[in-house]
Amino acid sequence: MTASPKIQPNPGAASAALMVNPNVAALPAYNAGMSLARARLLSGHDDLARLASNENPDGCAPAVLAALANGGFEPWRYADPACTALREALAARLGVDAGVIVAGNGSEEMIAAISRGVLVAGSQVVTVVPSFGLHEIEPLAAGASVLKVPMTVDAGFDLAALEAAIAAGPRVVFLSSPWNPVGPALDKSALQRLIAAVRPGTLFVLDEAYFEYADADAPDGIESLRNSGIAFVVLRTFSKAYGLAGLRVGYAVCSDPEIARVITAAKTPFNVNGAAQIAAVAALEDEAWMTASVARIRSERDRVALALAGMGLHAAASQTNFLFFDTRHDSSIVAAALLQDGIIVKAWRELGYETWLRVTIGKPADNDRLIASLQKQVAG
Ligand SMILES: *Cc1c(COP(=O)(O)O)cnc(C)c1O
């Protein structure tokens, strides 16, 4: 058999004739970091400390793997498009009606669906900088313009500036608390102050991807918002503390069924696959595994923060599974040196924050590698 000739691409002619959505064509790329294969190639290390994506170094609950093996997963069937079992389990856990919960292919998909369902060309959106990339990218894709409120000099939320930006009446506010990439969480009174600034016509989206890692006295967004009278969505995910990043499952808790209906209409119908639905229900049933993992990671986080401070690298206060700090050098150079020691981290690339580095808390041995490699750089 002879090989069939390859089709020769002619991108110039094809793209000259094709009209594309200019909002999408102009989007900045999402900074998803380096592939494992490339990191291995560049570093010469096979055994990498993967501290770039805020994954759970403890893995996931053994009960999840057991449920995937024995839980009736049928790859040849379309899974329940309404995610009924998962939404009912969440409704019972959270004390809300299942009708206000929408499950997503990761909470990222919910950010996309909110943007598609709520925003139109010219809509205004408010978020923060440094920002979680999709809080900007998805609104831009919908043709909105995005105002980013910078963090304060001591790496906190600028409450006065946020209050003013929210009171100006944007169509959507996207805030993560605890804040990715910085780390702090809004306290109860700060959250109340921002909620009080929301005007009719604004949807307040509180992204609580790191909720499980927050301090015991941090506010629960659902509790704080449920009787606020404003239009809101709280986002949570199974990707971080529950350790299911690769399966893709998160959810939106909405202020009312009409917002849930619009988000549902804006997503794809079979968005959460069957394995993810089974795994998420099993993960909820083994909360003890998750809380033990969170406790280990929080104590490692405090140990790493102390070691960094000992080198003069003062990380922002963190209620998450990562630390964010100013290296006072181009952080991509620091990251490249860490990679030579087999450690992958995230050098921040947003304008004004190119000296900052975000490092995920890993297993104790990975954290020791990070500390040793940074000590070498600081000394050198
Ligand atoms: C990691 C993260 C997410 C989400 O992830 P999914 O894996 O899509 O659920 C959402 N928001 C923030 C702020 C995150 O850091």
The ligand as an SDF file (V2000), in Angstrom:
LIG
                    3D

 15 15  0  0  0  0  0  0  0  0999 V2000
   -8.7500   26.2840   39.0580 C   0  0  0  0  0  0  0  0  0  0  0  0
   -9.7760   27.3910   38.9840 C   0  0  0  0  0  0  0  0  0  0  0  0
  -11.0140   27.1980   38.3910 C   0  0  0  0  0  0  0  0  0  0  0  0
  -11.3930   25.9720   37.7900 C   0  0  0  0  0  0  0  0  0  0  0  0
  -11.5240   25.1180   37.3950 O   0  0  0  0  0  0  0  0  0  0  0  0
  -12.1920   23.8630   36.7780 P   0  0  0  0  0  0  0  0  0  0  0  0
  -11.1080   22.8750   36.7700 O   0  0  0  0  0  0  0  0  0  0  0  0
  -12.6570   24.2860   35.4310 O   0  0  0  0  0  0  0  0  0  0  0  0
  -13.3280   23.5720   37.7030 O   0  0  0  0  0  0  0  0  0  0  0  0
  -11.9390   28.2090   38.3760 C   0  0  0  0  0  0  0  0  0  0  0  0
  -11.6560   29.3810   38.9290 N   0  0  0  0  0  0  0  0  0  0  0  0
  -10.4790   29.6180   39.5130 C   0  0  0  0  0  0  0  0  0  0  0  0
  -10.2390   30.9400   40.1170 C   0  0  0  0  0  0  0  0  0  0  0  0
   -9.5010   28.6250   39.5530 C   0  0  0  0  0  0  0  0  0  0  0  0
   -8.3190   28.8690   40.1010 O   0  0  0  0  0  0  0  0  0  0  0  0
  1  2  1  0
  2  3  1  0
  2 14  2  0
  3  4  1  0
  3 10  2  0
  4  5  1  0
  5  6  1  0
  6  7  2  0
  6  8  1  0
  6  9  1  0
 10 11  1  0
 11 12  2  0
 12 13  1  0
 12 14  1  0
 14 15  1  0
M  END
$$$$
